Amino acid sequence: MNKKTLSERDICTKFITPALENAGWDIATQVREEFALTKGRIIVRGKLHTRGQNKRADYVLFHKPNLPIAVIEAKDNNHSVGAGMQQALGYADLLQVPFVFSSNGDGFLFHNRIAKDGVLEREVSLNEFPSSETLWQWWAEHQGLSAGQNEIVIQDYFSDGSNKTPRYYQLLAINKTIEAIAKGQDRILLVMATGTGKTYTAFQIIWRLWKSRAKKRILFLADRNILVDQTMTNDFKPFGSAMTKIAKRQANKSYEIYLSLYQAVSGNEEEKNIYKQFSPDFFDLIVIDECHRGSAAEDSAWRDILDYFSSATQIGMTATPKETKDVSNIDYFGLPVYTYSLRQGIDDGFLAPYKVVRIDIDKDLEGWRPPKGMLDKYGYEIEDRIYNQRDFDRNLILEQRTKLVAKKVSDYLKASNRFDKTIVFCENIDHAERMRQALVNENADLVAENGTYIVRITGDSDEGKAELDNFIFPESRYPVIATTSKLMTTGVDAQTCKLIVLDQRIQSMTEFKQIIGRGTRINEDYDKYWFTILDFKRATELFADPAFDGDPVQIYQPGGDDPIVPPDVDPGLLATTTTADDGMTAPYPTDPQWPPSGAHDLPDEDKHAGTRRYVVANVEVKVSAERVQYFDADGRLITESLKDYTRKALAKDYNSLGDFLKRWNGAKKKQAVIDELAAQGVFFEALAEEVSQQSGKSFDPFDLLCHVAWGQPPLTRRERAEQVKKRSYFSKYGEQAQCVLAALLDKYADEGVGPIEETRILTIAPFDKMGTPVELVRAFGGKQAFEQAVEELEQALYSA
């Protein structure tokens, strides 16, 4: 056998997999080939999106189904044995495994990150590959795990028999938490971005500890009733009859898994005695969901519960650990055992990226001072001072400002999709109600069709809270727009939310991240791949804070007459114009956090007791700022034109036009080249729109690239098709084959190269009128001859 002629996949099948079998690895349970690590970042340009390249390891080896321990990267035999090592080390970094291998079928290069002798890399033969037991023994010894601790760590995660397994970062979160508990750590913090499956991760942690009997009685605490109910019916369902919900302030001690709303075991001195019906050592494990909401504060009701059950192991889970002068998750739980950030989730393609549309309103930037003696709408004399963004919708209401915001939100939806789920975050309940009214007037036609098109969902509105489930469920068409203040900042799993409106002054990074998290979930079934933030209060300036960990793909600030939806292509500079306010003082001077920590949609008068709120009806407000910014596939700001950006993207892979032509002509399917470049951030549709605006013609991706990157005169698809027809190219084929080729040319001229490369092309019009696919292929002399004819047709098309 000549190894040099074998493909990479042949090397895997004939040499690497047999070597693993010979070493005692169970191929069915311990060896995962082509193991997907990431999904590929979603790249957004205008209204279009594509996915970048995903990361996929040739092999990941598991000691147990939940315990990855090694990575193998394979190459064909034309490469050296260590050619895949750098790539394998990158995958090993993601999985945080200690053993890394590269192979070309001759043997293995073995990288041992915990080698005792200091020799990190050495070659081993095919029959010297270490067994699973050997690698795990080395790792357990390095970790200092005793026999008893080892039993806890190797307990399998729950599987329902489907192919669903934890994602790589969930595996890490689960395993690092279990390892910490096995080693005796009793306070643990786990930080995972919103939308990355914290509840599923918590379930797997609890399941493994419960099944191993390391923890026998467990309490899961959450701060929203809907979260407890969803958890019981979804992720925690496998616990079955061993599980109960603490309700009606009754403590039944016959269960093993308890779920509770923390308010159900707290309250005034008499009410909160419910948790004291349990002995202090009743629970072995307590998991606190959204622990930033209260458990970090020493004087909170949560802390009373945690202090009472102080002997239990306690796991705090949050997307946003709170660290202030008075409140600290880290002070209580310690440093996170694992962190999976918003930025990492977006880069991996598990979370939705987002655009930002910034709209600055003149009165917010310049402030407003009433004429002396001016009365408000209700006859109260307005205090004579300068009112600014800090005051609007708190101490002073400019009704025209509310109407302007409602109009801009409605304009955005009308220009995109009026049934995109939208959350409008307001300053307080009163503001949320006034915003609801203004939005109703802007969308009277749809409200007339269904009164729940727009609803206010706040803590004081039973009707609004009753609509929360309908807003969350993807299948529910209504409500579409929800106005709120604090109630929906956290714990609301709005998978299909595509627009988040910020008309709330936000100073807390924790709150900002939680609000952004309402849109980060991806739902491919409902075409939710990215979302938009419409910012009226400059809240998104928090992106510049070092504590923020996920950058927008686009920032757009329209001027007063500009469209609310960002243009797909900005034909000039993509990050250019400065605004009059660029040098102004940041609009967030330091002042006490408002509303107070723990206040969630309290009645409005409770938050503003003793404060006069003036209402002004006829003060004109308008949009004043304009700036457009785009971010590339890696989240970096693009500071050149789209053409320059495309040239640089091509220059990464092709030194010259000749290099590009070699790749293009050598590709059996041209669409593959287009898809590769699209994954790197080149959006052909957007580029075509810019070039067509300048030339009035529509061009093939091939011509766009050659023209933009190397200055070649472009031809339209129709012009290329006509050139082929003039060359008597079809003369060597029979009549039926000539008809097929002529139709393929027309299809190319109309739709591009992708469709003519599809295997089902002969089943659709106009080919279905010419004969069956079998008959048409036979006219060329068989399938191979037909495929060859299509390749030659493409060569003829692109020979000019």
FENNORQUI-V971129 format. One record per pair of residues at least 24 apart in sequence whose C-alpha atoms are under 6 Angstrom apart, sorted by the first residue. I is the first residue (numbers start at 1). J is the second residue. Records with the same first field share a line. If there is no record, write none. Layout:
BEGIN
I->J / J
END
This chain:
BEGIN
3->77
4->77 / 78
7->76
8->75 / 76
11->105
15->105
19->126
23->131
24->131
30->61 / 62
31->61
32->59 / 60
33->58 / 59
34->58 / 59
38->348
39->348 / 349
40->348 / 349
41->347 / 348 / 349
42->349
43->633
46->568
51->679
52->679
63->132
66->156
69->97
70->97 / 99 / 100
71->100
72->101 / 102
73->102
74->102 / 103 / 104
75->104
76->104
77->104
82->109
149->182
152->212
155->208
157->204 / 208
173->338
174->205
186->313
187->314 / 333
188->315 / 333
189->315 / 316 / 333 / 336
190->317 / 336 / 338
191->317 / 318 / 319 / 339
192->319 / 339 / 340
193->319 / 341 / 342
194->319 / 517
195->521
200->235
215->284
217->256 / 257 / 283 / 284
218->257 / 283 / 284 / 285 / 286
219->258 / 259 / 286
220->259 / 286 / 287
221->260 / 261 / 262 / 288
222->261 / 289
223->261 / 262
225->261
280->308 / 309
283->312
284->312
285->312 / 313 / 314
286->314
287->314 / 315
288->316
289->317
290->317 / 318
291->316 / 317 / 318
292->321 / 322
296->327 / 328 / 329
297->327
320->510
342->550
343->549 / 550
351->520 / 521
352->520 / 521 / 522 / 529 / 530
353->530
354->530 / 531 / 532 / 552 / 553
355->532 / 552 / 553 / 554 / 555
356->532 / 533 / 554 / 555
357->534 / 555 / 556 / 557
358->535 / 556 / 557
359->536 / 557
360->536 / 623 / 624 / 625
361->622 / 623 / 624
362->622 / 623 / 624
364->388 / 389
376->614 / 615 / 616
377->615 / 616
395->613
396->613 / 614 / 615
397->615 / 616
398->616
399->617
401->621
403->438
406->438 / 439
412->564 / 565
419->480
420->498
421->480 / 481 / 497 / 498
422->481 / 497 / 499 / 500
423->481 / 482 / 483 / 500
424->483 / 501
425->484 / 485 / 502 / 503 / 504
426->484 / 485 / 503 / 504
427->485 / 504
428->485
429->604
432->483 / 484
452->479
453->478 / 479 / 480
454->479 / 481 / 482
455->482
456->482 / 483 / 484
457->484
458->484 / 487
459->601
486->600 / 601
487->600 / 601
489->514 / 515
490->514
495->521
496->528
498->531
499->531 / 532 / 533
500->533
501->533 / 534 / 535
502->535 / 536
503->536 / 537
505->537
506->539
553->631
554->629 / 630 / 631
555->628 / 629
556->627 / 628 / 629
557->626 / 627 / 628
558->626
559->624 / 625 / 626
560->623
569->686
573->640 / 641
574->629 / 641
575->628 / 629 / 639
577->627
633->681
647->709
671->754
717->749
718->749
720->797
721->745
737->779
END
